[in-house]
Amino acid sequence: MQDKFFNNIPKQYDLILDATKALAFNMASDLQTGSLLSTLAASKSNANILEMGTGSGLSTSWILSGMDNKSRLTTIENNELLLDIAKKNLVDERVDFVLADGYEWLKNYSGEKFDLLFADAMPGKYDLFEEAFDLLKPGGIYFIDDMLPQPNWPEGHAERVDAFINMLDHKTDVTFTKLSWSTGIIIVVKNI
C-alpha cells in the first residue's frame, strides 16, 4: 500500500500551493493530512464543519472536496494575505471565510454546534481547547495534526505538545486515537 500516492487531490490545490510557496509560508498541512480530512468530511452528511486556521486554504480545499452539497464549512484565519489566497482559489457557496482573531472568535461564537472541527491554529488547539471542544456536537470529531516534531516549531513548542497530549490522556468525555503518521495526527470524538 502506498500512502503517499493520491488520486483525489483537489483541483485548486496546486494553484494554492504555488501561492503558498511564493509567500514562504511553511506551516501548511501535508497531503496525507488533507486526504484524511477529506475522508472525515465525507463521513458527515449535511455537516457543519469548523476549521481554525485557514492558512492559504490547502486543508480547506481537502475539506471541501469531501463535503456533500448540504454541508457547510466555516474557516477562521487572522492573516488577511493568506486568507485572500484561499478566497481567490476556493470560490464555493458552502464555505464561509472569516477574517478574525481565533481567540476572540472562539470566545464570542454562539451559533450552531459543529460535526467536525479541524484545529490547525493555537486557539482551539493549545489555547482555549475547552471552548473549542464545547462547540462540537456529541459524536463530533476534533482533528489535529503536527503532533510529531516539526522543523518549524519554535523554542518551547515541544513542551506545549506534550502538555496537550497529557491533557487529552486524562479527559474522560472523549474517545481518541493518536497516529504516528503524516505529521502526527490525533482524532478525538466527543462521547455521546
SULHUZI-V763620 format. One line per field, one symbol per residue. phi: phi as a letter, one per 20 degrees, with the letter a starting at -180 (. if undefined). burial: 1 if it has 16 or more other ideal C-beta (glycine too) atoms within 10 Angstrom, else 0. A space follows every 50 residues. Layout:
# SULHUZI-V763620
phi->???
burial->???
This chain:
# SULHUZI-V763620
phi->.deddcdcfgfegfffffffffeleddffefffgffgffffffdeleddc deofleoffgffgffefefeeccdcdbddfffffffffecfbfeddecea fffffffdfceffdebcdecbgfndedlgfffffeefgnfddcccmeegc feffgnfgfffgffffffgdfddccbcdceblendcdddfge
burial->00000000110110111011000010011011111111011001001111 11111111111111111000111111110001111110110000101100 01101100100001111111101111011001101110011111111000 000000000010010001000000010000011111011100
